[in-house]
Amino acid sequence: MKIGVLALQGAVSEHLDMLKACGVEGVGVRAPEEFAGLEGLIIPGGESTTIGRLIEKRGLKGPIAELWDKGMPIMGTCAGLVLLGREVAGCPGQQLLGHMDTVVVRNGFGRQRESFETDMAMPFLGKAPFRGVFIRAPYIARFGEGVEVLGSMEGRVIAARQGRGLAVAFHPELTGDLRLHQYFLSMGKNLP
């Protein structure tokens, strides 16, 4: 498999390291021509407004939509969760990809100084707890019928899936635990 990591901002190298540890090729993508041959995409954390503007400026919205339309797996972590959504509560006009039927709250767990780590139950990843690293983390406030909730904390949705789209509010690339990346990679198996 060849998986792209949107390399505009955020923990790009950490996601590439996780993909390598999973035994797949990971490549940073910054331009439309770099999407050729990809079998999936990770949109990392960072600042969602900045990443959204850079996606528009660099002409990447079309190539990302093409991957989505082909049914390729796309995972958004933290800011990536925001960008995959169709709406951000209280932020009309923010540039989003709009692929998942979700309404997101940015910085839903607080600002930078409220960032935290915790062990969480994530049944879709197995019985062992998963370490969540929450840095200015968003959450999903509302979602449509096609969205499957995979995890929540304090009544807030922090992990969800819609088709081959996966969105998580935390940073799995900062933990060393490969299970979430492996789950994401399994979503691309047996593509039609």
C-alpha positions in Angstrom: 0.0 0.0 0.0 1.0 3.6 -0.6 -0.6 6.0 1.8 -0.3 9.8 1.6 0.1 12.1 4.6 -1.1 15.6 3.9 2.2 17.5 4.5 1.0 21.1 5.0 1.3 21.3 8.8 1.3 19.1 11.9 2.8 15.8 12.9 3.5 14.6 9.4 6.8 12.7 10.2 5.1 11.0 13.1 2.4 9.6 10.9 5.0 8.5 8.3 6.8 6.7 11.1 3.7 4.9 12.1 2.9 3.8 8.6 6.5 2.5 8.2 6.1 0.6 11.5 2.9 -0.9 10.0 4.8 -2.1 7.0 3.4 0.2 4.4 4.9 3.0 2.3 4.0 6.5 3.5 4.6 9.7 1.5 4.1 13.3 2.3 1.8 15.0 -0.2 1.8 18.8 -0.9 0.8 19.1 -4.6 -2.0 17.6 -6.8 0.4 15.5 -8.8 1.7 13.8 -5.6 -1.7 12.1 -5.2 -1.1 9.7 -8.1 -1.1 6.1 -7.0 -2.2 6.7 -3.4 -4.4 4.1 -1.8 -5.4 6.3 1.2 -4.7 9.6 2.9 -4.1 10.8 6.4 -4.9 14.4 7.3 -2.9 15.2 10.4 -3.5 17.6 13.2 -2.4 21.2 13.2 -4.5 24.4 12.8 -7.6 23.6 10.8 -8.2 27.1 9.4 -4.6 27.3 8.1 -4.7 23.7 6.7 -8.0 24.5 5.0 -6.7 27.6 3.4 -3.6 25.8 2.2 -5.7 23.0 0.7 -7.6 25.6 -1.3 -4.5 27.6 -2.3 -2.6 24.5 -3.5 -5.5 23.0 -5.4 -5.7 19.9 -3.2 -9.5 19.9 -2.6 -10.1 18.1 -5.9 -7.5 15.4 -5.5 -8.8 14.7 -2.0 -12.4 14.5 -3.2 -11.3 12.1 -6.0 -9.8 9.8 -3.4 -13.0 10.0 -1.4 -15.2 9.3 -4.5 -13.1 6.3 -5.3 -13.7 4.9 -1.8 -10.1 5.1 -0.7 -9.7 5.3 3.1 -9.1 8.8 4.5 -8.3 9.4 8.2 -8.4 12.8 9.9 -6.7 13.3 13.3 -7.6 16.3 15.4 -7.6 19.2 12.8 -8.2 16.5 10.2 -11.4 15.5 12.0 -12.5 19.2 11.7 -11.6 19.4 8.0 -13.5 16.2 7.1 -16.7 17.5 8.6 -19.4 19.5 6.8 -19.7 22.3 9.4 -17.9 23.8 12.4 -20.1 25.1 15.1 -19.7 28.8 15.5 -17.4 29.2 12.6 -19.4 29.8 9.4 -17.4 30.0 6.3 -14.4 27.9 7.5 -13.0 26.1 4.5 -13.8 22.4 5.0 -13.7 19.2 2.8 -17.2 18.3 3.9 -16.9 14.6 3.3 -18.3 13.4 6.6 -21.8 14.3 7.7 -20.6 15.9 11.0 -20.8 19.1 12.9 -17.6 19.7 14.8 -16.7 21.9 17.8 -13.1 23.2 17.6 -11.1 23.2 20.8 -13.9 21.3 22.4 -11.8 20.2 25.3 -10.2 23.5 25.9 -7.3 25.6 24.6 -3.6 24.6 24.6 -3.1 24.8 28.4 -6.0 22.3 28.8 -4.3 19.6 26.6 -4.1 16.2 28.3 -3.4 12.5 27.9 -5.6 9.7 29.1 -6.2 6.0 28.6 -9.5 5.3 26.8 -11.7 2.4 26.0 -11.9 2.0 22.3 -13.7 -1.3 21.7 -13.2 -1.3 18.0 -9.4 -1.5 18.6 -9.6 -4.4 21.1 -9.9 -4.7 24.9 -6.6 -2.9 25.9 -7.0 0.8 26.6 -5.8 3.2 24.0 -3.7 6.2 25.0 -5.4 9.4 23.8 -3.3 12.6 23.4 -5.6 15.5 23.2 -4.1 18.8 22.1 -6.7 21.6 21.6 -8.9 18.7 20.6 -12.2 19.0 18.8 -15.2 16.8 19.1 -18.2 15.8 17.0 -21.3 17.5 18.3 -23.9 16.2 15.7 -23.8 13.6 13.0 -25.9 12.2 10.2 -27.4 8.7 9.9 -24.4 7.4 7.9 -21.9 8.1 10.7 -20.9 5.3 13.0 -19.7 6.5 16.5 -16.6 4.5 17.5 -15.7 6.3 20.7 -16.8 9.0 23.1 -15.6 10.8 26.2 -17.6 12.8 28.7 -20.6 12.5 26.3 -18.6 13.9 23.3 -17.9 11.9 20.2 -14.1 11.6 19.7 -14.0 8.8 17.1 -16.3 8.2 14.1 -16.4 6.4 10.8 -18.5 7.1 7.7 -17.8 4.6 4.9 -14.0 4.6 4.4 -13.7 7.9 6.3 -12.3 7.8 9.8 -12.0 10.8 12.1 -10.5 11.0 15.6 -10.2 13.9 17.9 -6.8 12.9 19.3 -3.3 12.2 18.1 -2.6 8.5 17.7 0.7 9.2 15.9 2.2 10.4 19.2 1.6 7.2 21.2 3.6 4.4 19.5 0.4 2.3 19.6 -0.1 1.1 16.0 -3.7 -0.2 16.5 -5.5 2.8 15.1 -3.2 3.1 12.0 -3.7 -0.7 11.5 -7.4 -0.3 11.7 -7.3 2.6 9.2 -5.2 0.5 6.8 -7.6 -2.4 7.1 -10.3 -0.1 5.8 -8.6 -0.1 2.4 -8.4 -3.8 2.0 -10.5 -5.5 -0.6 -11.3 -2.2 -2.4 -13.7 -2.8 -5.3 
